[in-house]
Amino acid sequence: MLLTLMTFVPLVGAVALLFVPKERPQTIRWIALGASLASFLLSLGVAATFEYGRPDMQMMTRLPWLPAIHVQYLIGIDGISLPLLLLTTLLTLLCILYSWRIDLRVKEYFFMFLLLETGMLGVFIALDFFLFYVFWEISLVPMFFISKKPTSEGYKISFTFSQNALCQ
């Protein structure tokens, strides 16, 4: 349950941003920071409850999702994914703090950043291939828009990156 909460708190923050007028950039920044900080603190809770001596998957959650095609919501972590979770939540928090002075499309930028965090965290905890693919695709869309510059050259670079990531 802690893994699910840690993964979807940024998504809840992103949805909350949809209800904030874009004329209130400070509110948008604080909501994004709060969601990212909450996710980071939850990741510290995951690290605190992780049993470092066990080599198997831990904190597993298994729920039926699409039983007709044998797809389930199956998540868990091991000793490899735990540092990646901690690093992702910490770096996202630092990136949001570093981006505090952004004045252009503040709402869209922080929405995409929180969506990207959800996708990245989901990729690291997904144990079902279909779920992994969904989280991977969720992370690609914000990456495209965050990396896109408002020039035609920036669009080409961003599009090429997204195409290559899709074909991997």
N, C-alpha and C positions, 0 to 999 in steps of 0.2 A: 504493500500500500504506500509505503514511503517513496518508493521509486516512481510510482504513478503520480503521486503528488508533486514530487520534484520535477518531473517531466512536463506536467501540464500547468503548473503555476505560471510560467511565462506565457502560455497560450491564453490563460485567463486574463493576464495583464494586457496582452495584445487585444483581446476582445473588449476589455474595459476602455482601451484607447479609442475604440470606434465611437464611443459615446461622449468623448471629450471634444469640444469644438477646436478646430485647428488654430483659432485665435488665442488659445491658452497654452502656449508652448511650455511654460514652466510646469503646469499641471501634468502635461504629457511626459515631460522628463522625469518628474517625481514618481509617476505611476510605473514607468519603465524601470527606474532604479529600484523601486520597491519590489516589483515582481522578480527582477534579477537577483536582488539581495535575498529574497525569500527562497529562491531556488538554490542559491549558494549555501544558505544556512541549512536547508534540507539535505544538501549533498554532504555537508559536514556531519549531519545526523546519520546519514547512510554510512559514512566512513567510520563513525563511532560504533555502530552496531555490527559492522562487518567482522566476521570471524576470520582473521588472517591466517590461521593454521589450516583451514579447510581448502582443498584444491577444487572443489566442485562449485557449481552454480549456487548462488545464495539469493535470498529475498525474492524467490520466484513467485510470480502471480500468473495463474492460468485461468482464462475465462473464454467461453465460446464466443466467437465473433461472427463468422460466416460458416456455420456448420455444414451447409450444403456442399461447400468446396473444401472442407477440412481446414479452414483458416481460424486461428485462435489468437487471442490477445495473450501472448506468452512473453513475459519479460523476466530478466534476472541479471545478476552481475557476478563477475569473477574477479580474480586478482589483476587481470589486464584491463577490464573496463572501468574499474573503480578509479584509478588515477586519471583516466580520460574524462570521466564525469566531473571529478574535482577540477581538473584543468579547464574544462569547458565552462563550468559555472563561474569559476574565478575570472577567466579571461573575458567572458561576456560582461560580467560586472565591471571590470576595468575598462572595457571598450565603451560601455554606456557612460561611465564617468568621464572618459576622455572625449566623448562626443557631446559633452554638455553644451559646448558653444556653437553647435550646428544651428544655423538659422534657416536653412533652405529645406522645406518639406519635412519639418520636424516630426509630425505625426506619422507620416509614411515611413520615415527612416526608423523610428523606434518600434513601430509596429512590425516592420520586416525583421528587425534585429531580434525581437522577442520570439517571432515565429521561427527564425533561424535557430535560436537556442532550443526550442522545443524539438525541432527536427534533429538537431545534432545529438541531443540527449537520448532521443528515441532510437537513433541509429546504434548507440552504444549499449542499450539495454534490450533491444529486440532479439528474441530467440526464435521467432517464426519468420520465415523468409518473406512472406507477403507483408507482414508488419514492418520488417526491415525496409522493404521497398517503399512502402507508404511514407515512412519517416525520411528516407533518402530523398524522395521527391519533394516532400515538404521543405527540406533544407535547401533544395536547389533553387526554388522560386525566389526566396528572399536573397540568396546569394547573387542571383542574376541582377536583381534591382539594386542591391547595395553596391555592387561593383560597377554598375552602369554609370558612366559619366554622361553629362548632357551634350555630348558631341557625337558626331557620326562615328568617329574612330573608337570612342569609348563604348558605343553600342556594339560595334563589330567585335571588340575584344570580349565583352560580356557575353555576347551571343555565342562566340566560338567556345568560350569556357563552358557554357551551359550545354552546348552540343556534345562536347567531349565528355563531360560528366555523365550525360544521359547514355552515351554509348559504352561506357565502361562496363 
